[in-house]
Amino acid sequence: MAFQTYSLFVLSVIMISFGHVENRLNLLQLQNDIDKLKADFNSSHSDVADGGPIFTERLSSWTERNEKRIILSQIISMYLKMLENTDRSKAHVRNIAEELHTLKESLSDGSKKMEDLKDLTKLQMSDLKIQRKAVNELFSVLQKLGDTSSSHKRKRRQFQRLCKC
């Protein structure tokens, strides 16, 4: 229950950060709906603070926009899963679920990237065929790693030249 109640705060942060709350009126309505959902889950219960935040701390280590899209797509999926077990006859639950579905669609690239990560963890690296394929791809993987690190260095050098610090 603490997972469900404490995590509701993150929902509004996610929606604001990705601009899916178009205007102040929608934001106020969404906040009102979240307040009603908090009441449904009795989120003022003392156990909510136990163990600290479940989403917001994880978000702080994902700094780049594309990285955040990956973890946010997973967080949105968790909220949707949580709402599957709630009373969908309530208007505030339906409204929040609709907003979450809209967000999920806009984060579909993050979902795909997360699936790629999950698929990687399932690879049987003890399988000889997988090992052969991996060895064949090793140089290409290292090249791509070198490309990304050199582009980061290049961006950093460009910024240093532009910055009059």
Rosetta constraint file for C-alpha pairs under 8 A:
AtomPair CA 1 CA 5 HARMONIC 6.25 0.50
AtomPair CA 1 CA 41 HARMONIC 7.53 0.50
AtomPair CA 2 CA 6 HARMONIC 5.83 0.50
AtomPair CA 2 CA 43 HARMONIC 7.59 0.50
AtomPair CA 2 CA 47 HARMONIC 6.40 0.50
AtomPair CA 2 CA 48 HARMONIC 4.77 0.50
AtomPair CA 2 CA 49 HARMONIC 7.90 0.50
AtomPair CA 2 CA 50 HARMONIC 7.99 0.50
AtomPair CA 3 CA 7 HARMONIC 5.97 0.50
AtomPair CA 3 CA 48 HARMONIC 7.75 0.50
AtomPair CA 3 CA 54 HARMONIC 6.92 0.50
AtomPair CA 4 CA 8 HARMONIC 6.81 0.50
AtomPair CA 4 CA 41 HARMONIC 7.49 0.50
AtomPair CA 4 CA 82 HARMONIC 6.85 0.50
AtomPair CA 5 CA 38 HARMONIC 6.29 0.50
AtomPair CA 5 CA 41 HARMONIC 5.98 0.50
AtomPair CA 5 CA 42 HARMONIC 7.34 0.50
AtomPair CA 5 CA 43 HARMONIC 4.87 0.50
AtomPair CA 5 CA 48 HARMONIC 6.78 0.50
AtomPair CA 6 CA 43 HARMONIC 6.74 0.50
AtomPair CA 6 CA 48 HARMONIC 5.81 0.50
AtomPair CA 6 CA 49 HARMONIC 7.63 0.50
AtomPair CA 6 CA 53 HARMONIC 7.00 0.50
AtomPair CA 6 CA 54 HARMONIC 7.53 0.50
AtomPair CA 7 CA 11 HARMONIC 7.14 0.50
AtomPair CA 7 CA 53 HARMONIC 7.53 0.50
AtomPair CA 7 CA 54 HARMONIC 6.64 0.50
AtomPair CA 7 CA 55 HARMONIC 6.58 0.50
AtomPair CA 8 CA 12 HARMONIC 7.49 0.50
AtomPair CA 8 CA 34 HARMONIC 6.94 0.50
AtomPair CA 8 CA 38 HARMONIC 7.29 0.50
AtomPair CA 9 CA 13 HARMONIC 6.97 0.50
AtomPair CA 10 CA 14 HARMONIC 6.16 0.50
AtomPair CA 10 CA 55 HARMONIC 6.88 0.50
AtomPair CA 10 CA 56 HARMONIC 6.63 0.50
AtomPair CA 11 CA 15 HARMONIC 6.27 0.50
AtomPair CA 11 CA 76 HARMONIC 7.87 0.50
AtomPair CA 12 CA 16 HARMONIC 6.13 0.50
AtomPair CA 12 CA 30 HARMONIC 7.65 0.50
AtomPair CA 12 CA 31 HARMONIC 7.26 0.50
AtomPair CA 13 CA 17 HARMONIC 6.05 0.50
AtomPair CA 14 CA 18 HARMONIC 6.31 0.50
AtomPair CA 14 CA 72 HARMONIC 7.40 0.50
AtomPair CA 15 CA 19 HARMONIC 6.16 0.50
AtomPair CA 15 CA 20 HARMONIC 5.38 0.50
AtomPair CA 15 CA 21 HARMONIC 6.14 0.50
AtomPair CA 15 CA 103 HARMONIC 7.30 0.50
AtomPair CA 16 CA 20 HARMONIC 6.37 0.50
AtomPair CA 16 CA 21 HARMONIC 5.97 0.50
AtomPair CA 20 CA 99 HARMONIC 7.74 0.50
AtomPair CA 20 CA 102 HARMONIC 7.96 0.50
AtomPair CA 20 CA 103 HARMONIC 7.04 0.50
AtomPair CA 21 CA 26 HARMONIC 5.89 0.50
AtomPair CA 21 CA 27 HARMONIC 5.73 0.50
AtomPair CA 22 CA 26 HARMONIC 6.61 0.50
AtomPair CA 22 CA 27 HARMONIC 7.68 0.50
AtomPair CA 23 CA 27 HARMONIC 6.38 0.50
AtomPair CA 24 CA 28 HARMONIC 6.07 0.50
AtomPair CA 25 CA 29 HARMONIC 6.16 0.50
AtomPair CA 26 CA 30 HARMONIC 5.96 0.50
AtomPair CA 27 CA 31 HARMONIC 6.05 0.50
AtomPair CA 28 CA 32 HARMONIC 6.11 0.50
AtomPair CA 29 CA 33 HARMONIC 6.14 0.50
AtomPair CA 30 CA 34 HARMONIC 6.09 0.50
AtomPair CA 30 CA 95 HARMONIC 7.77 0.50
AtomPair CA 30 CA 96 HARMONIC 7.04 0.50
AtomPair CA 31 CA 35 HARMONIC 6.10 0.50
AtomPair CA 32 CA 36 HARMONIC 6.35 0.50
AtomPair CA 33 CA 37 HARMONIC 6.24 0.50
AtomPair CA 33 CA 92 HARMONIC 4.72 0.50
AtomPair CA 33 CA 93 HARMONIC 7.24 0.50
AtomPair CA 33 CA 95 HARMONIC 7.48 0.50
AtomPair CA 33 CA 96 HARMONIC 7.00 0.50
AtomPair CA 34 CA 38 HARMONIC 6.07 0.50
AtomPair CA 34 CA 92 HARMONIC 7.43 0.50
AtomPair CA 34 CA 96 HARMONIC 7.51 0.50
AtomPair CA 35 CA 39 HARMONIC 6.34 0.50
AtomPair CA 36 CA 40 HARMONIC 6.25 0.50
AtomPair CA 36 CA 92 HARMONIC 6.97 0.50
AtomPair CA 37 CA 41 HARMONIC 6.30 0.50
AtomPair CA 37 CA 92 HARMONIC 7.18 0.50
AtomPair CA 37 CA 93 HARMONIC 6.96 0.50
AtomPair CA 38 CA 42 HARMONIC 5.86 0.50
AtomPair CA 38 CA 43 HARMONIC 5.09 0.50
AtomPair CA 38 CA 44 HARMONIC 7.76 0.50
AtomPair CA 39 CA 43 HARMONIC 6.36 0.50
AtomPair CA 39 CA 44 HARMONIC 7.94 0.50
AtomPair CA 43 CA 48 HARMONIC 6.59 0.50
AtomPair CA 44 CA 48 HARMONIC 7.13 0.50
AtomPair CA 46 CA 50 HARMONIC 7.76 0.50
AtomPair CA 49 CA 53 HARMONIC 7.45 0.50
AtomPair CA 53 CA 57 HARMONIC 6.23 0.50
AtomPair CA 54 CA 58 HARMONIC 7.28 0.50
AtomPair CA 55 CA 59 HARMONIC 6.30 0.50
AtomPair CA 55 CA 75 HARMONIC 7.52 0.50
AtomPair CA 56 CA 60 HARMONIC 6.61 0.50
AtomPair CA 57 CA 61 HARMONIC 7.45 0.50
AtomPair CA 58 CA 62 HARMONIC 7.27 0.50
AtomPair CA 59 CA 63 HARMONIC 7.80 0.50
AtomPair CA 59 CA 68 HARMONIC 7.13 0.50
AtomPair CA 59 CA 71 HARMONIC 7.44 0.50
AtomPair CA 62 CA 67 HARMONIC 5.76 0.50
AtomPair CA 62 CA 68 HARMONIC 5.51 0.50
AtomPair CA 62 CA 71 HARMONIC 7.81 0.50
AtomPair CA 63 CA 67 HARMONIC 6.74 0.50
AtomPair CA 63 CA 68 HARMONIC 6.66 0.50
AtomPair CA 64 CA 68 HARMONIC 6.19 0.50
AtomPair CA 65 CA 69 HARMONIC 6.31 0.50
AtomPair CA 66 CA 70 HARMONIC 6.75 0.50
AtomPair CA 66 CA 110 HARMONIC 7.61 0.50
AtomPair CA 67 CA 71 HARMONIC 6.85 0.50
AtomPair CA 68 CA 72 HARMONIC 5.78 0.50
AtomPair CA 69 CA 73 HARMONIC 5.95 0.50
AtomPair CA 69 CA 107 HARMONIC 6.13 0.50
AtomPair CA 69 CA 109 HARMONIC 7.69 0.50
AtomPair CA 69 CA 110 HARMONIC 4.99 0.50
AtomPair CA 70 CA 74 HARMONIC 6.75 0.50
AtomPair CA 70 CA 107 HARMONIC 7.72 0.50
AtomPair CA 70 CA 109 HARMONIC 7.65 0.50
AtomPair CA 70 CA 110 HARMONIC 3.94 0.50
AtomPair CA 70 CA 111 HARMONIC 6.21 0.50
AtomPair CA 70 CA 113 HARMONIC 6.43 0.50
AtomPair CA 70 CA 114 HARMONIC 6.02 0.50
AtomPair CA 71 CA 75 HARMONIC 6.26 0.50
AtomPair CA 71 CA 110 HARMONIC 7.29 0.50
AtomPair CA 71 CA 114 HARMONIC 7.79 0.50
AtomPair CA 72 CA 76 HARMONIC 6.01 0.50
AtomPair CA 72 CA 107 HARMONIC 7.72 0.50
AtomPair CA 72 CA 110 HARMONIC 7.62 0.50
AtomPair CA 73 CA 77 HARMONIC 6.25 0.50
AtomPair CA 73 CA 104 HARMONIC 6.16 0.50
AtomPair CA 73 CA 107 HARMONIC 5.68 0.50
AtomPair CA 73 CA 108 HARMONIC 7.21 0.50
AtomPair CA 73 CA 110 HARMONIC 5.61 0.50
AtomPair CA 73 CA 111 HARMONIC 5.49 0.50
AtomPair CA 74 CA 78 HARMONIC 6.32 0.50
AtomPair CA 74 CA 111 HARMONIC 6.84 0.50
AtomPair CA 74 CA 114 HARMONIC 7.60 0.50
AtomPair CA 75 CA 79 HARMONIC 6.37 0.50
AtomPair CA 76 CA 80 HARMONIC 6.23 0.50
AtomPair CA 76 CA 100 HARMONIC 6.40 0.50
AtomPair CA 76 CA 103 HARMONIC 7.53 0.50
AtomPair CA 76 CA 104 HARMONIC 6.39 0.50
AtomPair CA 77 CA 81 HARMONIC 6.14 0.50
AtomPair CA 77 CA 104 HARMONIC 7.32 0.50
AtomPair CA 78 CA 82 HARMONIC 6.12 0.50
AtomPair CA 79 CA 83 HARMONIC 6.18 0.50
AtomPair CA 79 CA 100 HARMONIC 7.75 0.50
AtomPair CA 80 CA 84 HARMONIC 6.29 0.50
AtomPair CA 80 CA 97 HARMONIC 6.58 0.50
AtomPair CA 80 CA 100 HARMONIC 6.86 0.50
AtomPair CA 80 CA 101 HARMONIC 7.73 0.50
AtomPair CA 81 CA 85 HARMONIC 7.39 0.50
AtomPair CA 82 CA 86 HARMONIC 7.32 0.50
AtomPair CA 83 CA 88 HARMONIC 7.98 0.50
AtomPair CA 83 CA 93 HARMONIC 7.38 0.50
AtomPair CA 83 CA 97 HARMONIC 7.04 0.50
AtomPair CA 84 CA 88 HARMONIC 7.85 0.50
AtomPair CA 86 CA 93 HARMONIC 7.64 0.50
AtomPair CA 87 CA 93 HARMONIC 7.24 0.50
AtomPair CA 88 CA 93 HARMONIC 5.88 0.50
AtomPair CA 88 CA 94 HARMONIC 5.89 0.50
AtomPair CA 89 CA 93 HARMONIC 7.64 0.50
AtomPair CA 89 CA 94 HARMONIC 7.40 0.50
AtomPair CA 90 CA 94 HARMONIC 6.50 0.50
AtomPair CA 91 CA 95 HARMONIC 6.09 0.50
AtomPair CA 92 CA 96 HARMONIC 6.19 0.50
AtomPair CA 93 CA 97 HARMONIC 6.10 0.50
AtomPair CA 94 CA 98 HARMONIC 6.08 0.50
AtomPair CA 95 CA 99 HARMONIC 6.33 0.50
AtomPair CA 96 CA 100 HARMONIC 6.16 0.50
AtomPair CA 97 CA 101 HARMONIC 6.13 0.50
AtomPair CA 98 CA 102 HARMONIC 6.26 0.50
AtomPair CA 99 CA 103 HARMONIC 6.23 0.50
AtomPair CA 100 CA 104 HARMONIC 6.03 0.50
AtomPair CA 101 CA 105 HARMONIC 6.25 0.50
AtomPair CA 102 CA 106 HARMONIC 6.45 0.50
AtomPair CA 103 CA 107 HARMONIC 6.21 0.50
AtomPair CA 104 CA 108 HARMONIC 6.14 0.50
AtomPair CA 107 CA 111 HARMONIC 6.56 0.50
AtomPair CA 108 CA 112 HARMONIC 6.27 0.50
AtomPair CA 109 CA 113 HARMONIC 6.23 0.50
AtomPair CA 110 CA 114 HARMONIC 6.13 0.50
AtomPair CA 111 CA 115 HARMONIC 6.22 0.50
AtomPair CA 112 CA 116 HARMONIC 6.29 0.50
AtomPair CA 113 CA 117 HARMONIC 6.37 0.50
AtomPair CA 114 CA 118 HARMONIC 6.25 0.50
AtomPair CA 115 CA 119 HARMONIC 6.04 0.50
AtomPair CA 116 CA 120 HARMONIC 6.24 0.50
AtomPair CA 117 CA 121 HARMONIC 6.53 0.50
AtomPair CA 118 CA 122 HARMONIC 6.62 0.50
AtomPair CA 119 CA 123 HARMONIC 6.74 0.50
AtomPair CA 123 CA 130 HARMONIC 7.68 0.50
AtomPair CA 124 CA 130 HARMONIC 6.94 0.50
AtomPair CA 125 CA 130 HARMONIC 6.10 0.50
AtomPair CA 125 CA 131 HARMONIC 6.10 0.50
AtomPair CA 126 CA 130 HARMONIC 7.57 0.50
AtomPair CA 126 CA 131 HARMONIC 7.09 0.50
AtomPair CA 127 CA 131 HARMONIC 6.24 0.50
AtomPair CA 128 CA 132 HARMONIC 6.18 0.50
AtomPair CA 129 CA 133 HARMONIC 6.31 0.50
AtomPair CA 130 CA 134 HARMONIC 6.04 0.50
AtomPair CA 131 CA 135 HARMONIC 6.12 0.50
AtomPair CA 132 CA 136 HARMONIC 6.24 0.50
AtomPair CA 133 CA 137 HARMONIC 6.35 0.50
AtomPair CA 134 CA 138 HARMONIC 6.02 0.50
AtomPair CA 135 CA 139 HARMONIC 7.99 0.50
AtomPair CA 137 CA 141 HARMONIC 6.18 0.50
AtomPair CA 138 CA 142 HARMONIC 6.20 0.50
AtomPair CA 139 CA 143 HARMONIC 6.13 0.50
AtomPair CA 140 CA 144 HARMONIC 6.24 0.50
AtomPair CA 141 CA 145 HARMONIC 6.26 0.50
AtomPair CA 142 CA 146 HARMONIC 6.14 0.50
AtomPair CA 143 CA 147 HARMONIC 6.13 0.50
AtomPair CA 144 CA 148 HARMONIC 6.29 0.50
AtomPair CA 145 CA 149 HARMONIC 6.26 0.50
AtomPair CA 146 CA 150 HARMONIC 6.01 0.50
AtomPair CA 147 CA 151 HARMONIC 6.15 0.50
AtomPair CA 148 CA 152 HARMONIC 6.30 0.50
AtomPair CA 149 CA 153 HARMONIC 6.34 0.50
AtomPair CA 150 CA 154 HARMONIC 6.07 0.50
AtomPair CA 151 CA 155 HARMONIC 6.10 0.50
AtomPair CA 152 CA 156 HARMONIC 6.13 0.50
AtomPair CA 153 CA 157 HARMONIC 6.17 0.50
AtomPair CA 154 CA 158 HARMONIC 6.16 0.50
AtomPair CA 155 CA 159 HARMONIC 6.14 0.50
AtomPair CA 156 CA 160 HARMONIC 6.20 0.50
AtomPair CA 157 CA 161 HARMONIC 6.30 0.50
AtomPair CA 158 CA 162 HARMONIC 6.33 0.50
AtomPair CA 159 CA 163 HARMONIC 5.89 0.50
AtomPair CA 160 CA 164 HARMONIC 7.82 0.50
